[in-house]
Structure formats: structure tokens, C-alpha cells
Amino acid sequence: MQLTVNGVPHSFEQNPNLSQLLETLNLTGKRLAVERNSEIVPRSQFGDTLLADGDKLEIVVAVGGG
Amino acid sequence: MDELIIAGKAYSSRLLIGTGKYKDFDETRRAVEESGAQIVTVAIRRTNIGQTAGEPSLLDALPPSKFTYLPNTAGCYSADDAIRTLRLARELLDGHDLVKLEVLGDPKTLYPNMVETIHAAEVLVRDGFKVMVYTSDDPIIAKQLEEIGCVAVMPLASLIGSGMGILNPWNLQIIIDNAKVPVIVDAGVGTASDAAIAMELGCDGVLMNTAIAGAGNPVLMASAMKKAVQAGREAFLAGRMPKKLYSASPSSPTTGLIS
């Protein structure tokens, strides 16, 4: 299955849930927010959110800005 | 105590600063601390994938427990993008709802698109956000943003990052005179005197980033800006002397001179 994460395609053998995806991407424990197909996924639901082929994810953080 | 009240919360500092363009997080932290700012703007961006764990982050340098974060929508050119960005910011910052809305209209001037800004402000206010809004210095638009329910209006002094200073004090004065919410000059301040002039006009605060981050010595400029905002505020509260055109008034006694 294929996911698009921050505009970049990623392939997986099995459908991960969102927590597993973040772990694979080395992002566990980071302060971030996630949009799945333009809908925000609350942090409390990461483990329950099973990702599907074709999902588009945006993973954002706070950075320096004016 | 002369405090800045935004959305019911009191701040002792009237200087709000951005956290972009610094050399590193240590310089960011030192400049913010020197400025005395309590509200700091941050941007929301895609995280780097494959980033090494433990890499320093802005949130380590400036703990959200110590500062009021003001997530912005810098780089957004439509109401929809701005709204999406701030909903992500609210999730990222555990429900924090004080935000800076800016919707840009042109990549060269970064001039705001006020039609999109107004659309976004209406949606965000309905959605429970406390919106501090970047605006052109049009007094009618500023009033409309206030009527929509924005908690502060933030007119530009000049273009973002230009350092051109306060180009239209007359418009700012009309906005200040009409506003019932705080007016914060956002963008265009270049040096300390610009910040002081904004405050002397009666602005409630000044928001800046490049004027500090782009200075030769950002930490020293942060200190200068802190003093300029305080000096300008005190001058405003004190009430300046009336200007006398073409006529002097001696400061020393006119009697008792030797002859």
C-alpha cells in the first residue's frame, strides 16, 4: 500500500496505524499535529487510526517564524 | 499597572516578537529573553521526515509553559489554507486558540489579501479561535475585522521584513482612534525609533521579527526594542507637549537677568 506523507510517497507492506507510521518515520514523541486526507486526527486517536492505501498525510511542527 | 489585555489575558510587555530568521535556537532564546516579550509568533510547517531523533526544536528553546505562542499563517495565500494551518496549530498546541491570521496576496510585497483575510477571520471566530489579525492599514477594513470578533487588529507599518518604518502614521491614527480592541503594529519596523513612534501614536503594542533577527547584533537590538516600546508607551501616556509652530517659548525665567 502507498501513502503520501508531506507530499512524498511511502510504501508499506501492511496497513499501519498512525502511531506505527510515526514510529517508522522516527517521529514518536515529537510535538506534532497530523492531517489525514485534510481532516485533523487528534493525538489521542493515533493508535486507533488505521491508514488506507492512497491516504494523504500532513505532519506538521512549530518552527521559527514571524 | 499598565498592562496589555488581549482576549481577557493581561501581558506586561507590549513587544511581541517573531522567532524566525535567527542564526540558531540559542540566539532565538537570548533575543526573546532580552526583549522581555511574552508573546512569540511561530510558524507551522511540515516536519522533516527522517530527521534524527533528539534534534533540537523551537519548543525546547522557548517552552510553551513560559511564553504565549502565537501560531501564524505565514505563507498562506487563501482563507482555506490559513484555516487549515490554524486548526493544525490548535491541535499541535493542545487546544491553544490565540492565533495570528495573515493571508497574503502577493509574493513580492507580501501585502495581505484582505478579502481572503476577512473570510478566514469569520470562519475562525465562529470556530472559537481568538484571532489577532494582520491587516492593511485601511481603517474601514480594520473596523470590520473588529466587528467580526477579532481580538486584536494588527496593521502593517510597511511591508513585512522591509524595515521601512512607519509610512502612514495618519492611517494608523485613524485605526487607533476607532478601535475598541488592541491595535498592534505588525511588520515594517526597522529600528528602535520606529517602535517608539508606533507606541507614541497610541498603538497598544508592536510585533516585529526581522528588525531584531536581521540586526547586526540581534540580542542588543532586542534590548533596544524593549526600551523603545516602553519609552514610546510612557510618552503616549504622559501626553506630549503641544507643538508651537514658528514661535519659541523660553525655558528659563525671563526676569532677573543681569544688566
Contacts between the chains, C-beta under 8 A, distances in Angstrom:
chain1	res1	chain2	res2	distance
A	5	B	49	6.3
A	6	B	46	4.2
A	6	B	47	7.1
A	6	B	49	6.1
A	7	B	46	7.5
A	8	B	49	6.7
A	25	B	49	5.4
A	25	B	50	7.1
A	26	B	50	6.7
A	26	B	51	6.7
A	26	B	52	7.5
A	26	B	53	5.4
A	27	B	47	6.6
A	27	B	49	7.8
A	27	B	51	7.8
A	29	B	53	7.9
A	30	B	47	7.0
A	30	B	57	7.6
A	31	B	57	7.2
A	31	B	59	5.6
A	31	B	92	6.5
A	32	B	47	5.8
A	32	B	92	6.5
A	33	B	44	7.9
A	33	B	88	4.5
A	33	B	89	7.3
A	33	B	91	4.1
A	33	B	92	3.8
A	34	B	91	8.0
A	35	B	84	7.2
A	35	B	88	6.2
A	38	B	84	7.2
A	40	B	87	5.7
A	40	B	88	6.4
A	40	B	91	5.2
A	42	B	91	6.7
A	43	B	91	7.2
A	58	B	46	6.6
A	58	B	88	7.4
A	59	B	46	6.6
A	59	B	47	5.1
A	59	B	49	7.7
A	60	B	44	5.1
A	60	B	45	6.2
A	60	B	46	5.8
A	60	B	47	6.4
A	60	B	88	5.2
A	60	B	92	6.7
A	61	B	44	7.5
A	61	B	45	6.7
A	61	B	46	8.0
A	61	B	47	4.5
A	61	B	57	6.9
A	61	B	92	7.2
A	62	B	42	4.4
A	62	B	43	7.3
A	62	B	44	6.3
A	62	B	57	7.8
A	62	B	58	5.7
A	62	B	59	6.2
A	62	B	69	7.0
A	62	B	71	6.7
A	62	B	89	7.5
A	62	B	92	6.2
A	62	B	93	7.3
A	63	B	20	7.9
A	63	B	42	6.7
A	63	B	43	5.2
A	63	B	44	7.6
A	63	B	45	4.9
A	63	B	58	6.0
A	64	B	18	7.6
A	64	B	19	4.0
A	64	B	20	4.4
A	64	B	21	7.2
A	64	B	22	6.4
A	64	B	25	7.9
A	64	B	28	6.1
A	64	B	42	6.8
A	64	B	43	6.9
A	64	B	58	5.6
A	65	B	18	6.2
A	65	B	19	6.3
A	65	B	20	4.3
A	65	B	41	6.1
A	65	B	42	5.6
A	65	B	43	2.6
A	65	B	45	7.9
A	65	B	72	5.8
A	65	B	74	5.3
A	65	B	209	7.7
A	66	B	18	3.0
A	66	B	19	7.6
A	66	B	20	4.9
A	66	B	21	7.6
A	66	B	41	5.7
A	66	B	43	7.8
A	66	B	72	7.0
A	66	B	74	6.5
A	66	B	160	7.3
A	66	B	161	7.7
A	66	B	187	8.0
A	66	B	207	7.9
A	66	B	208	7.8
A	66	B	209	3.1
A	66	B	210	6.9
